[in-house]
């Protein structure tokens, strides 16, 4: 592709890389952008973002009720030519254009810390998916049925998830496009429609867990029927999302408040019940897997590493407008805040496993415990205040994860299908696709103490695990391509580790197929396994990267 150029002179840029004329339009004719770049350049400028002092990034809208906005993105890193004499933050320029040299003076400790705070936000929103109601139910069932034994699965799966999230953030920072947009650019129409359908199924399954979890919290607090709790959770989520109208920071601070409520609730339960801390540490560090716990362990992988969360994170990082040449530093800052957020989620999940391991492991009700009756059982065993504390945490988890699910759904649909509709209409479409099945589930399973709702949640966790490769494989394909990532391409070691983790997830899924069938290799099962593996292999090798990224 011919290198794209802009009508604005690169020498006429402000301190944050913004053209002083506030306009940057690709020149038509021989200097056309590739389709993936053209769509990204067409994004509108932020109406409320201003140059921040001290080199802080500008903030752009997340785009649920207003169009996603950011500075016109830089070309792909592979199209840029670094100066070899520059250190870490190199100067980049297109052939024939004046170089834009970012500041090379190192930040002091205080300035660096303030800059880290400026980049803090997307990682915490991403981490909400690791403590959503689906995860909490898997945690409590794990603790009640297997004690502290599967804590190492929780830790290991979360660390694998952290690695995948960092790759997603890297892709978004380096290319200024999120994962769904890359899938649209690099896959044939039928392939990307198939991938979109798989992702939507995963989003719907996740939303059922999240909204139902929030509804159960309201049921415990207010005594509402489950279907009314579903409507209240969904309505509250839409209402809170209008905080975006006030800017990115107020919305992020609200999410942070919900995380604090969730963490404080589960931490209070842990401090009150006082599980065996030595057993907790042993469970985290010593791998043990009872033969009866394989399905539970695979389900934990699916509920922890959610497919749509990779799309979400690759889009969230674009809420900070990054100057040309500062992509590597931005990736470092995002990696630090994402790691802190994920470690916090590990702590919260460990609290839940330990609380229910101490209270219900070996209990007659251990096999029947689930999200619906967990609060009631906690209240009966330890006192009614703990039921209320559990309900508050559950409401916070359900509300926050439902809101982030709204963003994931609209970005996935916009990226794959590029619908030419207003953002709020797209939000209604994506939310309706998830909330209608959720209402049906709440009415059908919400009567009395129907334990089938807990069984459904277990199957939804397994569904997440089955769909996961259809998000990971495209992500690793793009992030491992030098044509797309340029100098920010994954290292050979990183790619090897990531593909090994993907292979482990696929192997676990295959084992799950066999385990669910009773170990009988029937003809239909073999056909299903072969089809599943073949589709994943096709996705891995069918991306048209060279065709769309090089001349």
N, C-alpha and C positions, 0 to 999 in steps of 0.2 A: 504494500500500500504506500502511496506517496505520503510523505510526512505532512501532518495537518499543520496549518498555520492559522494565525488569528489576525483580525483586523487591528487589534491593539498592539502597540509596540511593547516588547518585553521590557524595554528600559523605562516605560511609563507605568511602573507598578508601585503600589503602596507598600507599607511596611509589612503587611501580612500577605503579600502576593496578589492583592486585588488590583485589577487595572483601575486607574484613576477615572476612566470614563465609565466604570461600572458596567462594562459591556464587553463581551468576548465572543465573537461570532465566527465560526469556521468559514473560510473563503470557499465559495462554490467553484465548480469547474474541476481543474486538474488536482486541486488540493482537497480532495474529499476525505472525510474520516471513515474508518471502518464502521460498520453498523453498531458494534458494541460501544465504540467511542462516541458516535453521533448521539445515541440515546442518552449517554451520560452528560454530554455537553449541553443538551437541551434542557437539563434541569434548571429550574429558576433560581435566581439569587435569593438569599435570605433577606426578608424584609426588616428583620430586627437585629441582624448580626452586625457588630461594629468592630473596628480594629481594637483589639485588646492590648493594654500596655504590657510591656515586659515580654513580648513574643508569645503571648498566650493564644491558643487557637480560637477561631470564631466558632460559634455554635449554629447549627442549622436545624430546621424542624425535622422531626422524625417522619412526618408526612402522612399521618392518619387522617387528619382533618384539614391539612393544608398540604400542597405538593411538596415532596422532598426538595430541599434547597441546599445548595452548597456552591462554593466557588467553582467555576469551570474547571474540570479535572485536568491534570496533566496527562500527556500521552502515556502509553504503556512504558514501563521502565526499560523494556527491551528496545524501544525506539529512541532512548536518550543516550547521549554520549558523555560518560563521566570524564572529568579531568583527572589524570593519574596522579597529579601532584597534590590533590586535595585529600585531607584526612577523612574521618568517619562520615561526616556530612558533606559529600562531594557536591560540586557544582554540576548541573546538568543543563544542556541546551540542545535544541534541534539543529541539524546541519544548516548553516547559513544564518543563524539567529544569534543575537547577543546572549551571552550566558547570564543566568540569574544565580548569584552566589549567596547561599544562606549564611547567616552568621556563623563564624567558626570559633568565636571566643567561647570557652566552656562556661557553663552556668555554675554559679556558686551553689553551696549546699541548700541554702534557703530558697534561692530562685528555682533550683531543680525540684525541690519539694512542692513549691507552689505550682510549677508546671505539671507535676504528677497529679496534683489535685484537679487541675484544669482538665486533664484527660480522664479523670475518674468519673465513672457513670455507666458507660456501656457494659463493662464487665460485670457490674453488680446487677444490672437488668438481665443480662444473660444468665447469671447464676441462679435466678429465681426458678428456672426450670429444673434445677437440681434439688429443690426443696418444695416442689409442688405437691398437691394432695396424693397424686399417684406414687410419688416417692415415699411420702409419709406412710401410706398404707403398706407398701412393700417393706418399709423399715419395721413397722410394728408387727407385721406378720412374721418377718424374719426373727425378731427378738422373741416373740411369744412362742414360736414353734421350734426354733433352733438355738435359742439363747444368744451367746456372744460369738457363736461359731463362724457366722458369715460376715463378720465385720471386715475381714480382709477383702472380700468380694466388693463390698461397698467402697473401700479405699482404692482398690485397684481399678475398678470401673470408673470412679471419679477422676483418677489420674489420667486414664486413657481419654476420658472426656475432656479434661483440661488440655491435653495435647491437641485434640481435634479442634477445640475452640480457638486455640492460639493460631492454628493453621488458617481457620476461617477469618480471624481478625487480620492476619497477614495478607490474605488474598484481598480483602476489602481495602486495606491501606495501600497496597502496592498498585492496585488497578483502578481504584475509585468506582468499582462495580461490585455488587453483591453476588452471591453464588447463583441465585435464580437467573440473573441477567447473563451471567457467563453460560449457563446451561442453554438459554435461549440463543445465544450467539454461536455456540459451538456444537450443537446437536441438531440433527435433522428434525423436521416437524413432528413426525410420529414418535420419535424417541423422547423429545422433550414433553410431549403431551402425556406419554406414559409416565415419565418421571414426575410430572406435575400431579397426576392422579395418585401415584404412590404417596407423594408428600402430603396431599390433601387428606388422604385416608389417615395418615399418621397424625395430622393436625386435628382432625375430627376426633380420633381416639383420645388424644391428649386433652382436648377441650372437654370431652365428657368427664374425664377424671377431675379436671380442675374446677369446672363449674359445679359438679356434684359435690366435690370436697367443700367448696365454699358454702353450698346449700346445706350440707350436713352441719357445718359450723353455725349457721343461722338457726338451724333446727334445734341445736343444743342450747343456744342462747335465748331464742325467742319462742321456741315451741312451734315454729311454722311447719306446715307440710312440706315435703321435699320439693314438689313442683313449684311452690311459691318461693322457696329458697333459691331455686334455679333462676326464676324471673328476677328476683331481687339482686342476686349476684351479677347477672348479665346487665341489668339496668344500672347498677352502681358502677360497674366497670366502664360502661359507656360514659357515664357522668364524670368519673374521675379522669378519663382520657381527655376531656376538654381542658384539663390543666395545661395541655400542650399549647393552647391559645396564649398562655402567659409566658411561653418560652420553654426551652429544653430543660433548664436547671430546676424550675419548680416541679416538673414532672419527675425528674430523677430524684429529687429530694423526697417526694411522696413515696416513690418506690423504696427508697432507703428507709423511710419510716416504717413501712410494712415489713421490711426485712428485720428491723430492730424489734418490732412487736413479736414476730415469729421466733427470732432467736431468744428473746427474753422469756417467752412462754415456755419453750422447750428447755431452756437453761434452768428455769424455776422448777420444772418437773424433775429434772435431773438432780438438782440440789436437794429437793425435798425427799425424793425416794431413795437417793444415795445408793446407786448400783455399785457393784464390786469394781473398783477402778483397775485393779490388777487384771481381772478377767477381761475388762474392756481393752486394755493394752495388749494382752495376749491374743485376743480375737482379731485385733488390727494387724498384728505382726506375724502370727503363726497360721499359715494356710491349712484349713481342714474343710473337707467337703463331704458330708454324709451322702450316701447314695440316694436318699429320699429328697435331697435338697437341690438337685440339679435344675429342675424346672424353676424353682424359686430363684436360684442364682442367675439363670439366663434372663428371667423376668426382671431382675434387678439391673442387669446390664441395659435392657431396653428402656426401663423407666428413668435411668440415670442419664444415659447418652441419648437424647431425643433428636431425631432427624431434623425437625424444623428449627431446632435451636442453632444449628450450624448456619442455616440461612439467616436467622435472626442476628447473630453476632457479626456476620460479614456485612450486614447493613447498618447495624448500630454504630460501628466504628466510624462511619462516614458522617456522624453528627458533629465531628470536629474537623474543621477545614485545615488541612495540612499543607504547609508550604512545599514548594518544589524542592526536592533534595532532603527533606526532613522525614521521609517515610520510615527510614530505619529507626530513628529516635522514637517516632510515634509508635512503632511496633513494640519497641522496648517498654515504653510507658504503659501501653495497653496490656502487655504481657504481665507486668508487675501487678496492675490493678486486677486483672482477671485471675491471677494466681491467688491473690488475697481473698477475692470473692469466693472462689471455688473452695479454698481451705475453710472459709466460714461455713459453706454449705456442708462440708464433711463433718464439721463440729456439730451442726444442728442435726444432721442425720444420725450421727453417733449417739447424740442425746436420746433420740427417739428409740433406736434399737436397744440401748442400755436400759431405758426406763421400762420398756415392755418385757425385756429379758428378765429383769429383776422382779417385776410384778406378776408376770403371767407364764413364764417358762415352767412347764410341768403342771400348770393350772388346768382343771377340767375344761375350761372354756378356751384353751389356747388354740385349738384347731378351728374354732368358730369365730375368733376375734377378727374384726375388720374395721374399716374406717367408720362404718355406720354405728357400731356398738362400742367402739373403743372408749369414747368419752364417758358413756354410761358406766362401763365396767371400771374405769378409773375412779369415777365418783363413788361407786359402791365400795371399792376396795380401800381407797385412800381419803375419801371425803369429797363433798360436793365442790369445794373451791377448785380442786384440781380438774374437775369436769369443765368448769368455766374457763380456766386457764388454757386447757387443751382446745376448747372451742374458739377462743380468741386467736390462738396460733393457727388453727385451721382456717378461720375466716381470712386472716392475713395472707396465708399461703394461697388459698383459692382466689382471692381478689387480685393479688399481684400477678399470679401466673395467668389468669384469664386476660388481664390487660396486655401482658407481653405476647400472649397468644394472638391477640387482635393484630398486633404489629407484624408478627411472623406470617399470619395468614394473608394480610394485604400485600406484604412484600413478595411473598411467593407467587401470588396471583399476578401481581403487576409485572414481576420479572419474567415469568414463564409466558404469560399471555399478552402482556402489554395492552391491557384494556384501556380504551380511550374514554374513560368515565371519570367523573369527579371523585376525589379521594374519599369523601364521606359516603358516596354511593357504593364505592368499592368496599369500604369497611362494612357496610350493611350486608352486601352480598357474601363476603367471606365469613362474617359472624353468623349469618343465617344458615350457611352450610353446616356449621358446627352446632348451633343452638337448637335447631329443630330436632336432630337426633338426641340431643341431651334432654330436651323436654319429654320426648317419648320414653327414654330410659327412666327418667324420674317418676313418671306416671306408672310405668309398667313394673318397676322394681321398688318403688318407694313406699309400699304399704307394709306396715308392721315391721317385723324383724327379718325381712326377706334377706337371706344370706347370698342369694344369687347375684346381688349387686357387687359383693366382694369377689365372687368368681369372675364376673365380667371384668372387673378391674385387673385381675391377674392375667386374663386373656388379652386385655388391651396393652399391658406391659410387654407381653410376648409379641404382639403386633408391632410395637415400636422397635423391638429388636430385629424383627424380620425385615422391616422397611429401612433400617439404618444403613445398610450397605449402599442403597440407592442415593444416599446423600453423601456418604463418605467417599465413595469411588469417584464421582465427579469432582469433589473438593480436592482430593489428592492428585487427580489428573491435571487440574488447572494449576494448583499450587506447585506442582513438580515440573511445570513446563517453563523453560527459559524464554520461549517466545512470548509468554504471557507475563511472567514475573520479572524477567530481566535479572539484575543482580540480586534481587530478593527471592529468587527461587529457593526452594527447600534444598538443604544439603543432602548428599547421598545417604548419610547416616539417618537423618530425619525421615527421609522417604522410606528407607528400609524399615525403620521402627514403626512408622505409620501403617505401611502395608502389612506388616506382621500383625499389628493389632487388628486391622480389618479382617485378615485371614482368621484370626482367633474368634472374632465375632461371628463370621460365617460358619466356622466349624461348630461353634456352640449352637447356632441355629439348626444346622444339619442334625446334630445330636438331639436337639429338641424335637425335630420331626420324628426321629426314631423312637424317642422316649414316649411321645404322645401316642404313637401307634402300637405301643407294647413291644417294640423291638422286632416286629414282623416286617420283613422286606417284601411287601406286596408289589405287584406290577404298577399299580396306581401311585404308590409312594415313590418308587424309583423314577417314574415319569415326572412327578412333582418336584423331586429333588433336582433332577437333571434340568428341568425347565428353569428353576430358581437360579441355579448356578450359571446356566447359559445366559440368562438375561443380564446378570451382573457382569459376566465377562464381556458381553456385547456392549454394555454401557462403558466399560473400561477402555475398549478399543475403538469405539465409533466416534469419539469426539473429533471434530474437524478443526484441530488447532492450527496446523500449518497453513491450511487453506485460508483461514480468516485472519491470521495474525501476521503474515509475512507477505511481501510483494509477490 
